[in-house]
Every structure is written in C-alpha cells, then in structure tokens.
C-alpha cells in the first residue's frame, strides 16, 4: 500500500490498485467524474456520506499533481 497524501492511497488489493480515498473503495476517478459532470461537493457528500469535503479536495489535488508530471508517448508495435 502506498500513501500518496493523508487521504489518497493506492493498494493493489483494493479497486485493482486505482487511487482511492483512504478507508473507502471510492476511487479518485469516481469523484473527478462526478465533479466533471457538474455535481456539487454537497451532492457528492450526499451520495457518499462516508467521505468529507477534504477528501474531495484531496482528489482534485491528486489529479492536479498528476497533470504536473511529464509524459512520453511511445509507439507500440
């Protein structure tokens, strides 16, 4: 298991190793998808009462940190 910050972890035994909110099976991707669809933090918190606003902010920070990395696309034969 890898702690990425105090709220986001990666555990290969949970959700196929996708980043999740610590103590849940809710993926960072799920939260980002809800936000991108226009759902408010309050709507997400109603849907997932086990998380807090800070968890949503941690998901956004994780995504922002990921986008700050450099990526190289290599052709696949």
Kinemage of the C-alpha trace (Angstrom):
@kinemage 1
@onewidth
@group {chain A} dominant
@subgroup {mainchain}
@vectorlist {calphas} color= white
{ca unk a 1} P 0.000 0.000 0.000
{ca unk a 2} L 1.252 3.462 -0.868
{ca unk a 3} L 0.082 6.673 0.843
{ca unk a 4} L 0.076 9.491 -1.687
{ca unk a 5} L -1.131 12.061 0.832
{ca unk a 6} L -3.034 11.778 4.087
{ca unk a 7} L -6.279 10.943 2.263
{ca unk a 8} L -5.390 9.183 -1.012
{ca unk a 9} L -3.805 5.726 -1.166
{ca unk a 10} L -3.021 3.035 -3.700
{ca unk a 11} L -3.467 -0.548 -2.554
{ca unk a 12} L -3.137 -3.246 -5.202
{ca unk a 13} L -5.689 -5.323 -3.257
{ca unk a 14} L -8.403 -2.644 -3.473
{ca unk a 15} L -10.085 -1.495 -6.699
{ca unk a 16} L -7.347 -3.066 -8.835
{ca unk a 17} L -4.743 -0.660 -7.493
{ca unk a 18} L -6.527 2.526 -8.532
{ca unk a 19} L -6.037 5.552 -6.261
{ca unk a 20} L -8.799 5.605 -3.640
{ca unk a 21} L -9.923 7.715 -0.723
{ca unk a 22} L -8.332 6.147 2.354
{ca unk a 23} L -10.692 3.861 4.270
{ca unk a 24} L -13.123 3.542 1.350
{ca unk a 25} L -13.458 1.852 -2.013
{ca unk a 26} L -14.214 5.182 -3.689
{ca unk a 27} L -11.749 5.943 -6.452
{ca unk a 28} L -10.285 9.356 -7.166
{ca unk a 29} L -11.564 8.870 -10.708
{ca unk a 30} L -15.147 8.483 -9.458
{ca unk a 31} L -15.019 11.796 -7.613
{ca unk a 32} L -13.391 13.594 -10.563
{ca unk a 33} L -16.075 12.198 -12.885
{ca unk a 34} L -18.869 13.468 -10.620
{ca unk a 35} L -17.267 16.913 -10.498
{ca unk a 36} L -16.742 17.000 -14.267
{ca unk a 37} L -20.408 16.101 -14.758
{ca unk a 38} L -21.337 19.219 -12.790
{ca unk a 39} L -22.209 17.666 -9.439
{ca unk a 40} L -21.511 19.877 -6.433
{ca unk a 41} L -19.469 18.839 -3.412
{ca unk a 42} L -22.700 18.718 -1.425
{ca unk a 43} L -24.289 16.308 -3.926
{ca unk a 44} L -21.233 14.052 -3.803
{ca unk a 45} L -21.221 14.093 0.001
{ca unk a 46} L -24.893 13.093 -0.021
{ca unk a 47} L -24.117 10.213 -2.393
{ca unk a 48} L -21.084 9.137 -0.313
{ca unk a 49} L -21.754 10.053 3.336
{ca unk a 50} L -18.539 8.302 4.441
{ca unk a 51} L -16.304 10.992 2.935
{ca unk a 52} L -15.623 14.623 3.795
{ca unk a 53} L -15.043 17.817 1.811
{ca unk a 54} L -11.327 17.426 2.474
{ca unk a 55} L -11.429 14.067 0.643
{ca unk a 56} L -12.892 15.742 -2.442
{ca unk a 57} L -10.206 18.433 -2.302
{ca unk a 58} L -7.544 15.714 -1.945
{ca unk a 59} L -8.885 14.051 -5.118
{ca unk a 60} L -8.603 17.333 -7.005
{ca unk a 61} L -5.098 17.900 -5.662
{ca unk a 62} L -4.089 14.376 -6.680
{ca unk a 63} L -5.349 14.997 -10.225
{ca unk a 64} L -3.578 18.365 -10.387
{ca unk a 65} L -0.318 16.813 -9.157
{ca unk a 66} L -0.627 14.065 -11.757
{ca unk a 67} L -1.045 16.641 -14.531
{ca unk a 68} L 2.165 18.382 -13.402
{ca unk a 69} L 4.199 15.329 -14.418
{ca unk a 70} L 5.824 14.908 -17.828
{ca unk a 71} L 4.621 12.067 -20.016
{ca unk a 72} L 6.199 10.427 -23.048
{ca unk a 73} L 4.085 8.574 -25.574
{ca unk a 74} L 5.956 5.665 -27.093
{ca unk a 75} L 4.733 3.835 -30.181
{ca unk a 76} L 3.615 0.267 -29.637
{ca unk a 77} L 4.487 -2.235 -32.322
